[in-house]
Amino acid sequence: MNTLDDLIDEGVEGRAVLVRSDLNVPLGGTTITDDGRIRASLPTIQELSGAGALVVITAHLGRPKGPDPKYSLAPVADRLSDLLGAPVRLVEHGAKHLPNMAAGDVVLLENIRFDPRETSKNDDERSAFADELVALVGDDAAFVSDGFGVVHRKQASVYDVAQKLPAYAGGLVLAEVEVLRTLTEKPERPYAVVLGGSKVSDKLAVIEALLPKVDALLVGGGMCFTFLAAQGYGVGDSLLESDQIGTCRKLLESGKIVLPSDVVVADDFSADANTRTVEADAIPDGWKGLDIGPASVAAFGEVLAGARTVFWNGPMGVFELAPFAQGTRGVAQAIVDGTAFSVVGGGDSAAAVRALGLPEDGFSHISTGGGASLEFLEGKTLPGVAVLEND
């Protein structure tokens, strides 16, 4: 695929470059609570701006049903301005013309998903919207795909625009693809995967894809209780997918899945609930498991200490509540303390690294796209990557 370096070599001074970034950050009101995706998008934007391009960024926030001030990218434009040290103007939804721009200027189009054609399943509708984006930047513009978190979606600003303008992979997308190819094609062994999150059903495809390739698969989070139920244990009021118990029982036959030996349980889903640590086969009725226990952290840590490659996706417990954060913290710290090539698979895992104050440089790579990284590891074709590949 053609890369950002190729585009810079061709020359971009005074030329419009449409950049698809992933700036879908969590907000508390109008306050950004985690700017990790914005910071990850900076290098490509800075490189283009520094080379004199007219940088026009498209991005989304949430899943709006049409224009909605609650989903405005205004706070993102402000934060991007702070980080770049230069003004980033927000271009209103539906604008037919760009503001006057000089070489190196950066503008951000308002939430691209305010237009329902962005995510339409109808090819003609998406194509028509992509035509409007091209008209906005001009036929002589270029397109840089740098939003890895959306490349698993066939959307107008990700897929269709890449068919209408000379298309290049941004530094972030290129780095993500190279890292994930390392995990799928030539991981150094032992290769350990840590999976957490709420539901087995959400991770079933990636579990089935990874089991033949890994040496150990460590399971925590809400999904572990369905596996514990598959072993015949009572799980109290813990999260349970009864329809997945049979599937989990078959997966356990691989002998590679490592489950928690103890869990932190609570009598309520709250930060001030009564809590206790119990053996995994002794969860009391009426109590719910909300984190893995200290013995499990130690056992998981032992596996991770001996690993040469680690992929982690999903927290070990409800890390947002202090009584249930130690499992995620302990496992993440074990990865940091190890010597493995380590990849954090985006989403809640990346948020946990920052929320718990763990050193980001303690991991080899922190992905910006949880869903995209999982689909890549499942072996699926990512439309936003495939469209960039040269024939």
Buried (B, 14 or more C-beta within 10 A) or exposed (E): BBBBEEBBEEEBEEBBBBBBBBBBBBBEEEEBEBBBBBBBBBBBBBBBBEBBBBBBBBBBBEEBEEBBEEBBBBBBBBBBBEBBEEEBBBBEBEEEEBEEBEBBBBBBBBBBBBBEBBBBEEEEBBBBBBBEBBEBBBEEBBBBBBBBBBBBBBBBBBBBBBEBBBBBBBBBBBBBBEBBEBBBEEBEEBBBBBBBBBBBEBBBBBBBBBBEBBBBBBBBBBBBBBBBBBEEBEBBBBBBBEEBBEBBBEBBEEEBBBBBBBBBBBBEEEEEBEBEBBEBBEBEEEBBBBBBBBBBBEBBBEBBBBBBBBBBBBBBBBBBBEBBBBBBBBBBBBBBEBEBBBBBBBBBBBBBBBBBEBEEEBBBBBBBBBBBBBBBBBEBEBBBBEBBEEE
